[in-house]
């Protein structure tokens, strides 16, 4: 197992494309189980105004041969702080990159974005149908209700 970040001092990458995601062997191969990462303070930039956008991300996946190393995932997600992209591009791009590189059995991502222009935007992507018999807890992120 060779990792870029684990046990090392790592700087925040200047862009998501420059970020290195590390993958380690699945400690329970052949057993169906779900891994969930929650990033309640995800940020990126609006590509039109340059203003910050905020989201609560929930990433669920059923691992195959590897799992994503959490420090590298944290640095990858942090690299979006200075990345200008629409909500849809950020959310789907994160899911597709993880799915392409890690090759899990299944992956889904929910991007629960705070309002931009008075309209909250939620974006969802999954790699396909979830594995049969897998327990899929709801993401339980409430829709935006404002103050009231």
C-alpha positions in Angstrom: 0.0 0.0 0.0 1.5 3.3 -1.1 -0.2 6.5 -0.3 0.6 10.1 -1.1 -0.9 11.8 1.9 -1.4 9.3 4.8 1.2 10.1 7.5 2.6 13.0 5.5 2.2 16.8 5.6 0.0 17.6 2.6 -0.9 21.0 1.2 -4.4 21.7 -0.2 -4.2 21.1 -4.0 -4.7 24.2 -6.1 -7.4 22.4 -8.1 -9.5 19.2 -8.1 -7.6 18.1 -11.2 -4.3 18.5 -9.4 -5.5 16.5 -6.4 -4.3 12.9 -5.9 -6.8 10.5 -4.6 -5.3 7.5 -2.8 -6.9 4.1 -2.7 -6.0 1.2 -0.4 -7.0 -2.4 -0.4 -10.5 -3.2 0.8 -10.0 -4.8 4.2 -13.2 -6.9 3.7 -13.2 -7.9 0.0 -16.1 -10.0 -1.2 -18.4 -8.8 1.6 -21.1 -6.4 0.6 -21.1 -3.3 2.7 -21.7 0.4 2.4 -19.2 3.2 3.1 -20.5 6.8 3.7 -18.6 10.0 3.7 -20.4 13.2 4.6 -18.9 16.7 3.9 -21.3 19.2 5.5 -19.2 22.2 4.7 -18.2 21.7 1.0 -17.5 24.9 -0.9 -16.8 25.9 -4.5 -17.1 29.1 -6.5 -19.9 30.3 -8.7 -18.4 30.3 -12.3 -20.3 33.5 -13.1 -20.0 35.7 -10.1 -17.0 34.2 -8.3 -19.0 34.1 -5.1 -18.7 31.1 -2.8 -21.3 28.3 -3.0 -21.9 25.9 -0.1 -23.2 22.3 0.0 -23.7 19.3 2.2 -22.3 16.3 0.2 -23.1 12.7 1.0 -21.1 10.0 -0.8 -22.1 6.4 -0.4 -20.3 3.5 -2.1 -20.1 -0.3 -2.0 -16.3 -1.1 -2.3 -14.9 -3.7 -4.6 -11.1 -4.2 -4.4 -10.2 -0.8 -3.0 -11.5 1.9 -0.7 -10.7 5.6 -0.9 -8.3 6.9 1.7 -10.1 9.6 3.7 -7.3 12.2 4.0 -6.8 12.2 0.2 -10.6 12.6 -0.2 -10.7 15.5 2.2 -7.9 17.2 0.3 -9.6 16.5 -3.0 -12.9 18.0 -1.8 -11.0 21.0 -0.2 -9.5 21.7 -3.6 -12.9 22.8 -4.8 -12.7 26.0 -2.6 -11.1 27.9 -5.4 -12.7 25.9 -8.3 -15.4 27.7 -10.3 -18.1 25.3 -11.5 -21.9 24.9 -11.4 -23.4 22.7 -8.8 -24.2 20.0 -11.3 -20.6 19.8 -12.5 -19.1 19.7 -9.0 -21.5 17.0 -7.7 -21.5 14.7 -10.8 -17.7 15.3 -11.4 -16.8 14.1 -7.9 -19.0 11.0 -8.2 -17.6 10.1 -11.7 -14.0 10.6 -10.7 -14.4 8.3 -7.6 -16.2 5.7 -9.6 -13.7 5.8 -12.5 -10.6 5.6 -10.3 -11.8 3.4 -7.4 -14.0 1.1 -9.4 -16.5 0.3 -6.6 -19.4 -2.0 -7.0 -21.7 1.0 -6.8 -21.5 4.7 -5.9 -24.0 7.5 -5.3 -23.5 11.1 -4.4 -26.1 13.6 -3.1 -25.2 17.3 -3.3 -27.5 19.4 -1.2 -26.7 23.0 -2.2 -27.6 26.1 -0.3 -29.6 28.7 -2.2 -28.1 30.6 -5.1 -30.3 33.4 -6.3 -32.9 32.3 -3.8 -33.2 28.8 -5.2 -31.6 25.8 -3.5 -30.3 23.2 -6.0 -29.9 19.5 -5.1 -28.0 17.3 -7.4 -27.9 13.5 -7.3 -25.9 10.9 -9.3 -25.3 7.2 -9.0 -23.4 4.7 -11.0 -26.3 2.4 -11.6 -28.7 0.2 -9.7 -27.6 -0.5 -6.1 -26.5 -4.0 -5.3 -29.3 -6.4 -4.5 -29.8 -6.8 -0.7 -27.5 -4.0 0.3 -28.8 -1.9 3.1 -29.0 1.7 1.8 -29.8 4.1 4.6 -31.5 7.3 3.5 -29.2 10.3 3.2 -31.6 12.2 5.5 -30.4 15.7 4.5 -33.5 17.8 4.8 -34.5 20.1 1.9 -33.7 23.8 2.4 -36.4 25.5 4.4 -35.0 28.9 5.1 -35.8 30.4 8.4 -39.0 28.8 8.9 
